[in-house]
Amino acid sequence: MADTKRKIAVVCSRSGLGRVGSSALMGLLKIGGLDVGGKASGLWAPNKYNPRGYFEIHGNKDCIHRIFSQFSDQFATPPTHTQIPSMIKLAENNLSDFEEFIDKEFNENSFIAIKGIRFFIFPFLHILASKYSIKVILLHRERSDQIKSILQLDTWKKHSNIIQKRCTQWHSFGTVMLNHFNEFDYLNVNFEKLINKPVQTANQITKFLNINSIPPAKVTKWIAPSITRRWTR
């Protein structure tokens, strides 16, 4: 019997914070034929930090912020592990909003690629596991390199202590969420391997997602180390 579940690839990192190559990977998935959304609210525009784009839906964070605002103030600090059951209950109560968001932002029956938004979409996917086929690509980057990269952003240049604290907090929360939602299929992808061995990494990803291989020339054009290092330095 054919699998009729809608396919979703979730891109996230254990730390939850940025500068781990998630935008580069989302762009690669788009080249591979996945639907990165933005049909209704559009995608974040490129800027000097991500000159090729973020591949992140405007409405994604807006929707998640609104629903889970009682657990995290604009994602500044993470919830506690004891709040996860309450988050799942809240997701149940707002499930129609999340499904409406998916229907509006993505083409019908397409294979979706979406960022995990610091694991806040996991409670929804947990509830919808009978309806969606969920695969998670988990990016890893050396924390000191990630912090150094975040501190290149104008907003955080003078806030090293805050960033280090938040990276530690969100990493701990990510570990708890991954342990709790262990029913999904996971593929671990190392940041350095992604940019230094992009073709090999792309082949692992396409095999994991069971989609056609991306031509090596397209992979290396998109994830060239000289470009990607500037993109996520």
Secondary structure by P-SEA (a helix, b strand, c coil): cccccbbbbbbbccccccccaaaaaaaaaaaaccccccccccccccccccccccccccaaaaaaaaaaccccccccccccccaaaaaaaaaaaaaaaaaaaaaaccccccbbbbbcccccaaaaaaaaccccbbbbbbbbccaaaaaaaaaacccccccaaaaaaaaaaaaaaaaaaaaaaccbbbbbbbaaaaaacaaaaaaaaaaaaccccccaaaaaaaccaaaaaaacc
